[in-house]
Amino acid sequence: MDAPLERMPALYLSHGAPPLADDPVWPGQLAAWSADLPRPTAILMVSAHWEEAPLALGATETVPLVYDFWGFPEHYYRVQYAAPGAPALAESVRKLLRAPGVPVQDIPDRGLDHGAYVPLVEMFPGADIPVLQISMPTLDPQKLMEIGRTLAPLRDEGVLIVGSGFFTHNLAALRHTGGGVPGWSAEFDDWGHRALEAHDVDALLDFEHKSPAGRLAHPRTEHFAPLFVTLGAAEAAGDLDGGRSVIDGFWMGLAKRSVQFG
């Protein structure tokens, strides 16, 4: 008889941008993080860079990459990550979501965008773990958290659920800071860290109003939104109180805080 699978943690990570690969510190932090995780049977990615309603499942056979960025040096467009598809995981996702009536669609040619593959290249460079990316059908924190709750049973099947965003994200405002870490980024990161440590889900759900500089840190909320899928997957398994920041600090003025539950 096979041994029972170990419940996988649920992660929210800041994914930076393609130049993350050239940073002297960040790739090593991601690699060290993954080395401390149990080996997943599959990875379910929810990235800030795919909004699609109804909720969509991406490629499940050959999984291409989506180079969804502009104006970067050519070598960033040559990165490869030939992870196997995850058709069995896709079927499990469909069943879990359709049970409570969540509509699901398939977009079989949609590959991994940079919010998915940039961190995966550093964390699982062998590209030998099946990966499925699903879209965010909404940016509503409550609805995303409910999706996370619904998908939480996958953790007991060895699936690593990853919400991928950026803990602060306002590229336009960075142009006016003159370098360094802007006050709005530092203030929001500190508030978010304390809210996570206190397990204050209500404050996090209402971050646009409860946090200092929330609308500056996230003028559009898609990079914070994947956190709520992670929080839902953590809450359903009863391990919100076990959350911890694994990576912190700043990159080009933006908070790269990344957290693990379980």
N, C-alpha and C positions, 0 to 999 in steps of 0.2 A: 504494500500500500504506500502511495506517495505521501511524504510528509506534508502537513498543512502549510500553505503559503504564509509567509510573514506579511502582516499588514504593512503596506507601504505608507510612508509619510505623504503629506500634501504640501506642495511648495508654492510660494510666490517669489519670483525672481525679477530683478531688474536686468533687462537684456542689452541695454546700451545701444550700440549701433555696430555696423560691420568693423570699424576700427578697434573695437574691443579686443580683437585678436592680437593686436600689436601693443596693447597696454602691458607694461612691465609687471603688473600686480594682479589684475582682475582675472586673467585666464587661470592662473595658479589657484586663486581662491575658488573658482568654480570647479576646478579639477579636484581640489581637496574636499570640497563639499560632496561631490558625487562619490568619492572614494569611501566616505563614511556612510553611504546609503546602502541598504540591501539592494541586490541586483533586481531591477524590475523585470517582469514578464513582458511589459509593454509600457509605453509612455503616451499619456493623453495630454496634448498641448492646447491651451487656450491663450491666444496671443492678442495683444492690443491692436494688431494690424490686420485682423480679419473680423469685420462686422458684416453679418449677413443674416437676414431673417426670411423665412423661418431658420432655426438653427441648422447649420449645414455641416456635414461630414466631408472631409477632404479625401484625397487619394488613399486608396486602400491596397493597391497593387504596387506598381512602380510609383515611387513618391518623388516627384520633381521638386526643385527649389524655385521659389518666387523671389527674384531680385528686385524687391519693391523699394528701391531707393535710387536717387539720381545725383549725378555730379561727383561720384566717388572715383578714385583711381581704378584702373581696369582690373587689377588683380582681385578686387573684392567681388567682381562678377564672375570670377573663375572658381570660386570656392565650391566644393562638392560635398554632399553629405548623402550618401546612397543608403539610407536606412531602409530596412524592409517595411512593407506595408503591414497593417494590422486589421485584416478583415474580420477576425474573430472579435476583436475589441469593438470594431464598428458595429457589429451585430448586437453586442451586449449594450452598447450605448443606445442604439435604436430601441431595444426592448425596455430599458430603464426609463427613457424619456417618454416613450409613447404610452407607458402604463398610466401615468397621471395626465395624459392628454397633451403633452408638449409636441407640437409638430416638428418633424425632422425631414430634411431633404439631403440628397446626395449630390455632391459636385465632384465627380471622380477625377477630374483633371486639375483640381486645385491642390497645389503642393504646399510645402513648408515655407512660410515667409521668414524674414530675417528675425522677427521676434521669437520664432521657434528654433531655426537652425543655428543662429549665432551662438546662443548658450549651449545647445546640444553638441556642437563641434568641440567645445571645451570640456564639457562634462562627460560625454560618452563618445570619445573620438573614434572608437572602432565602428561606429554606425551599424552595430549588430543587434540592436534592440528595436523591435517593431514600434513605429510611431504613427499616431493618428492625430491630426489637428482638426479641431472643431471650431466653428465660428461663435462669436458673441452675437446673439440675436437682439440684444438690447444693451443699453448702458445703465439700466436701472439696477441699483445695488441690491435691492430686495429680490428682484427676479433672478439676478445672477447667483445670489446666495442660494436660492431655492434650486437652481440647476445643480449647484455644487452638492447640495444635500442629496439630490436624486442620484447623482453619479457616485456618491461616497461608497456604495458597496463594491465598486471596482477595486478599491484599495485592498480589500481582502482577497482579491484575485491576483495580487502582485502588481497592479497597475499604479504607476507613478503619475499622479495628477499634478500638472504644472500650470499655474497662471503666470503669464509672462508679460511684464509691462515695464514701468519705470516709476520709482517711488515719488519722484517729482519730474515734471515734464512741461517746460514752457520754453521752447527754442527761440521764439520771437523775443521774449524778455531778456534772454541771455545776451542778445546783441547790444544791450544797453547797460550791462553791468561792469564792463571794463576788466573782466577776468575775475578770478576768485569765485567764492561761493556766495551767491546773492542771499540777502537776508530772508527772502520768502522761501527759498529752498531749504535753508538751515532750520527755519522755524517750523515749517511743515514736517520735515523729517523728525525733528525732536518731538513734536506733538504726536505724530504717527507712531513713533517708537513707544512713547508712554501709553498711548491708547492700546497698542498691541500687548504690551506687558500687563496692563490692567484688565485685559480681555474685554474691553469696552466696545462691544460690537455695535451698540446703538450709536455711539459717537462716530465710529468708522463709517457706518451706513449713511450718516448725515454729515460727512466730512466737509462738504461744500459750505456748510454753515457753522459747524462746530470747531473747525480747525482755524488757526491763524493763517492768513494768506492762502487759504484753500483755492480761491479762484485764480490766484497768480500761479500757484504751484501746478494747478491743473485747469487751465482755461477751457480745455475740452477734456473729458474725464476718461478717455479710452485707455490710458496707460495705468490708471489706478484700478479700473474696473475688473481686470482679471483677479485681483486680490479677493473679490467677493465670491468667486467660484471656489477658490481655495478655502476661504473661511467657511463656506457651506459644507464642503467636504470634510473639514476638520470638526465642525460642530456636530454633524451627524454621527461622527465616530467618537464623540465625547473627549476630544483631545485639544480643544481650544486653549485650555490652561497649560498645555505643554508647548505652546509656541515659543520660538526663540529666533532672534535675529542671527543669521549665520554670516552675512556680509553686510558691512555698513561703509560709511565714508561717502565721498563724492567723486564724480567723474565729469570733468568739464562743467562744474557747477551744479550738476544734478545729483540727487541722492540715489545711490545704488543699493539701498537697503533691500535685503532679500531675507525671507523668513521661511521657517520650517515648522510644521505641526506634526507631531507624532514621531 
